[in-house]
Amino acid sequence: MQPKKFLFVHQNFPAQFVHVAGELHRRGHEIVALALKGNPIAGVRFIRYPPPVLERDSDVELARDFEVKLARATACASAMLNLKSEGFTPDVIVAHPGWGEALFCKDVWPRARLVIYAEFFYSADGADYGFDPEFSVESEELRMRVRLKNTVHLHALAAADSAYSPTRWQHGQLPPEYRAKTAVAFDGIDTEVVKPNPDASATLMREQVRVKCGEEIITFVNRNLEPYRGFHIFMRALPQILDRRPNARCIIIGGDEVSYGSKPKGGATWREVMLKEVGRRLPMERVHFLGRVPYKHYVQLLQLSACHVYLTYPFVLSWSCLEAMSAGKVVVASRTGPVEEVIEHGENGLLVDFFDSAGLARQVNDVLGNPGKYQSIANRAREHVVARYDLRTVCLPAQVRLVEA
């Protein structure tokens, strides 16, 4: 194929574009990336542009979210115009629209083909909003806010020549009129890196505790520990688990910021909130909060896990769910839409009601107490990811075909 010029636009490049951008470079294409923050990758010209500074909030309170995204779109457009003045004209633009940066791509380069990464389209019904009654207040104003959050997505989808979503469930959240031009292509799991390792071990440095594969290790992973990913449900189940499994340890990976949803009231973190609620019932010498860890260390911890817990609202599916499956682990997960796409209960994982902390505890305890009973499920979890979500043989070729075409 004749070399083309590709422009990737993502507020935190490379993120979901890390593999496809690198592969396009290896195929001889010219690659440029625009981002507010992030890191360069080999072969890609990486350009950061400064974040916009708003002098004051909009007088129309409902318009403030869009105003911030419009300001970011304008900053990104300025960076694109600088590129254009240098003589760079992309054949293809691949953009994440979620923060507004995709708004003006077609205005700067009308003839470029625009591919949108359609990660998530918000809805006041059937997805994350209103799902958890503990943190939801139903109101007409909330529904209006949700509608307005989709403004940048609608502009991007209308302008796009094509789009792709990571999963069928996420694809199904799009308005029907945009589904036909949107393919399904998952980001991909490197199953040669994330694979079973019966010799896996690690030292939890803060406590100087050595853990290894074959021990009763429960793992729980979020980018940030928060309700959207079921942290509150997991923490309420943990005392019941550790009380009945005196040799079990729990390793919790994740930061204290908020990726989705709201911060807890009073300025505390969700970790502090949940420890205040259940901490007195926990043997804290067997509960290990590691914060964020390097990816290599994270993989080692997955490899030595005896049971991995993954919970989520009906929202974007986390890579960690499939990575735990790829490591050949028994995953106990929430029976929510994005998870049900990849896990069939009793076949390649185990599903529990998201809100049933007691049921979650019973299922985890059964896995820890009967490892042989669940080994075939762990094996099939690995097989499923290799067959359908492997980076090199399935997902990356699909992404490359989409953007090269």
Long-range contacts (C-beta under 8 A, 24 or more apart in sequence): 1-27, 1-404, 3-28, 3-29, 3-30, 4-29, 4-30, 4-91, 4-92, 4-404, 5-29, 5-30, 5-32, 5-88, 5-89, 5-90, 5-91, 5-92, 6-30, 6-31, 6-32, 6-90, 6-91, 6-92, 6-93, 6-94, 6-403, 7-32, 7-33, 7-34, 7-80, 7-83, 7-88, 7-90, 7-92, 7-93, 7-94, 7-112, 8-32, 8-33, 8-34, 8-44, 8-93, 8-94, 8-95, 9-33, 9-34, 9-35, 9-76, 9-93, 9-94, 9-95, 9-96, 9-101, 9-102, 9-105, 10-34, 10-35, 10-38, 10-95, 10-96, 10-101, 10-117, 11-35, 11-36, 11-37, 11-38, 11-72, 11-96, 11-98, 11-99, 11-101, 12-36, 12-37, 12-38, 13-38, 13-39, 13-46, 14-38, 14-39, 14-41, 14-44, 15-96, 16-96, 16-117, 16-119, 16-166, 16-187, 17-94, 17-96, 17-117, 19-187, 19-188, 19-391, 19-395, 19-396, 19-399, 20-94, 20-396, 20-399, 20-400, 20-403, 23-396, 23-399, 23-400, 24-400, 24-403, 24-404, 27-400, 27-404, 32-83, 32-88, 32-90, 34-76, 34-79, 34-80, 34-83, 34-101, 36-72, 36-75, 47-79, 47-83, 49-75, 49-76, 49-78, 49-79, 50-75, 51-75, 62-141, 62-144, 62-145, 62-148, 63-148, 65-145, 65-148, 65-149, 66-148, 66-151, 66-152, 68-100, 69-99, 69-100, 69-103, 69-151, 69-152, 70-100, 70-103, 71-100, 72-99, 72-100, 72-101, 73-100, 73-101, 73-102, 73-103, 73-104, 73-152, 74-104, 76-100, 76-101, 76-103, 76-104, 77-103, 77-104, 77-107, 77-108, 80-104, 80-105, 80-108, 80-109, 81-108, 84-108, 84-109, 92-403, 94-403, 95-156, 97-152, 97-153, 97-155, 97-156, 97-157, 98-152, 98-153, 99-152, 100-152, 102-152, 102-155, 102-156, 102-159, 103-152, 103-155, 103-156, 105-159, 106-159, 113-161, 113-162, 114-156, 114-159, 114-160, 114-161, 115-160, 115-161, 115-162, 115-163, 115-164, 115-402, 115-403, 116-156, 116-157, 116-160, 116-162, 116-163, 116-164, 117-163, 117-164, 118-153, 118-157, 118-163, 118-164, 118-165, 118-170, 118-171, 118-174, 118-178, 118-182, 119-165, 119-166, 119-170, 119-316, 120-170, 120-173, 120-315, 120-316, 121-150, 121-153, 121-170, 121-173, 121-174, 121-175, 122-146, 122-149, 122-150, 122-153, 123-173, 126-314, 127-173, 127-313, 127-314, 127-315, 127-337, 128-228, 128-260, 128-313, 128-314, 128-315, 131-313, 131-314, 132-227, 132-313, 132-355, 134-227, 134-232, 135-227, 135-261, 135-262, 157-182, 162-402, 164-399, 164-402, 166-316, 166-317, 167-317, 167-338, 167-341, 167-342, 168-341, 169-314, 169-317, 169-337, 169-338, 169-340, 169-341, 170-316, 170-317, 170-338, 183-398, 183-402, 185-395, 185-398, 185-399, 185-402, 186-388, 186-389, 186-394, 186-395, 187-319, 187-395, 188-389, 188-390, 188-391, 188-392, 188-394, 188-395, 188-396, 188-399, 189-319, 189-322, 189-323, 189-326, 189-385, 189-389, 189-390, 189-391, 189-395, 190-390, 190-391, 190-392, 191-326, 191-382, 191-385, 191-386, 191-389, 191-390, 191-391, 192-392, 193-299, 194-299, 194-302, 194-323, 194-326, 194-327, 195-303, 195-326, 195-327, 195-328, 195-382, 196-303, 196-327, 196-328, 196-382, 197-300, 197-303, 197-304, 197-327, 200-300, 200-303, 200-304, 201-300, 201-304, 202-297, 202-300, 202-301, 202-304, 204-251, 204-288, 204-290, 206-288, 207-285, 207-288, 209-249, 209-288, 211-249, 211-251, 211-304, 212-304, 213-303, 213-304, 214-304, 214-306, 215-247, 215-249, 215-304, 215-306, 216-245, 216-247, 216-248, 216-249, 216-306, 216-368, 217-248, 217-249, 217-250, 217-251, 217-304, 217-305, 217-306, 217-307, 218-248, 218-249, 218-250, 218-251, 218-305, 218-306, 218-307, 218-308, 218-309, 218-364, 218-368, 219-250, 219-251, 219-252, 219-253, 219-301, 219-302, 219-305, 219-307, 219-308, 219-309, 219-324, 219-329, 220-250, 220-251, 220-252, 220-253, 220-254, 220-308, 220-309, 220-310, 221-252, 221-253, 221-254, 221-298, 221-302, 221-308, 221-310, 221-318, 221-320, 221-324, 222-253, 222-254, 222-259, 222-318, 222-320, 223-254, 223-255, 223-259, 223-292, 223-318, 224-254, 224-255, 224-256, 224-257, 224-258, 224-259, 224-270, 225-252, 225-254, 225-255, 225-256, 225-269, 225-270, 225-271, 225-274, 226-258, 226-259, 226-260, 226-261, 226-270, 227-261, 227-270, 227-313, 228-259, 228-260, 228-261, 228-312, 228-313, 228-315, 229-260, 229-311, 229-312, 229-313, 229-318, 230-310, 230-311, 230-312, 230-313, 230-334, 230-354, 231-270, 231-271, 231-274, 231-311, 232-270, 232-273, 232-274, 233-311, 233-334, 233-354, 233-355, 233-357, 233-360, 234-309, 234-311, 234-357, 234-360, 235-274, 235-275, 235-277, 235-278, 236-274, 236-277, 236-278, 236-357, 237-357, 237-358, 237-360, 237-361, 237-364, 238-278, 238-282, 238-287, 238-361, 239-278, 239-281, 239-282, 240-357, 240-358, 240-361, 240-362, 240-365, 241-361, 241-364, 241-365, 241-368, 242-282, 242-283, 242-286, 242-287, 243-281, 244-361, 244-365, 245-365, 245-368, 245-369, 248-286, 248-368, 249-286, 249-287, 249-288, 250-286, 250-287, 250-288, 251-288, 251-290, 251-301, 251-305, 252-287, 252-288, 252-289, 252-290, 253-290, 253-291, 253-292, 253-293, 253-298, 253-301, 254-291, 254-292, 255-291, 255-292, 256-291, 260-315, 299-323, 299-327, 302-327, 302-329, 303-327, 305-329, 306-330, 306-367, 306-368, 306-371, 307-332, 307-364, 307-367, 307-368, 308-332, 309-333, 309-360, 309-364, 310-334, 310-339, 311-354, 311-360, 312-336, 312-338, 312-339, 312-354, 313-354, 314-338, 317-341, 317-342, 322-385, 322-389, 324-381, 325-349, 325-381, 325-382, 325-384, 325-385, 326-381, 326-382, 326-385, 326-386, 326-389, 327-382, 328-378, 328-379, 328-381, 328-382, 329-378, 329-381, 330-367, 330-374, 330-377, 330-378, 330-381, 331-381, 332-360, 332-363, 332-364, 332-367, 342-384, 342-389, 343-381, 346-377, 347-377, 347-380, 348-377, 348-380, 348-381, 348-383, 348-384, 349-377, 349-381, 350-374, 350-377
